[in-house]
Amino acid sequence: MNEIKTIAVCGKGGVGKTSLAALLVAEMSRELRKRILAIDADPASGLALSLGVTVLKTIDDIRREIVGRLRERAGDDRSVVSELLDYEVFHALAEGSNTALLAIGRPEDAGCYCRVNALLRDIIADLAENFDIVVIDGEAGVEQINRRVMERVDYLLIVSDLSAKGIAVSRTIWHLIHDNRALSPRGVGLVLNRGRSDREVSEVLRDSPVELLGWIPEDEHIRNLDISGTPLTEIPRTAPSMTVVRNILHRLSIGY
């Protein structure tokens, strides 16, 4: 199996996908010393807070600015637009220790040109080559990631809590991937959040088509960090959730 470069995290809102994305970034950057590009593709934009970085400009902000310029200066060719976008994207990176964050912002609207979107995807792909791993905190659907951020995702992590709605969304995402040939990650796995026992997890996942990579217990460390507004990158390595994160990375053959 080729080395995994891009990991996308999806799931129903509120199930803990942003927390998992942050914990993955924390483990790989802090313990494995890998250079991580974190991409916040969720319009809720919670990943920056979880990583303790400040976003000054999103890709959506850049897109709107460039589209505005194109309307005023219709003569700008592709090379000029590409140079402008490249400059703006580079300066939109919010950097931390061994990590850089790029926030996508709100979904593009009818006023955003296809050529601008295509160029942005190319620039993000080129930027990703400077990092060891790309972690994408995505929306509930997978098509948004494929269309707005990266042409290819190597591994998709579907996150759910133990609620019926969360599990239903995870199944919907899994079926979406298998029914759409344009969405072709090399691997797909499920991570359950806020579990209490193996028995409870097994009961919830009865007849689920998605492979379970691990389940994260209710972790007081995460709760306390969230309450205080402290970045999840400060979580102790001994926290129960980090043991699960390391096991997941081991299963993905990343660093362990």
Buried (B, 14 or more C-beta within 10 A) or exposed (E): EEEBBBBBBBBBEEBBBBBBBBBBBBBBBBBBEBEBBBBBBBBEBBBBBBBBBEBEBBBBBBBBBBBEEBEEEEEBEEEEBBEBBBEBBEEBBBEBEBBBBBBBBEEBEEEBBEBBBEBBBBBBBEBBEEBBBBBBBBBBBBEBBBBBBBEEBBBBBBBBBBBEEBBEBBBBBBEBBEEEEEBEBEBBBBBBBBBEEEEEBEEBBEEBEBEBBBBBBEBEBBEEBEEEEBBBBEBEEEBBBBBBBBEBBEBBEBBE
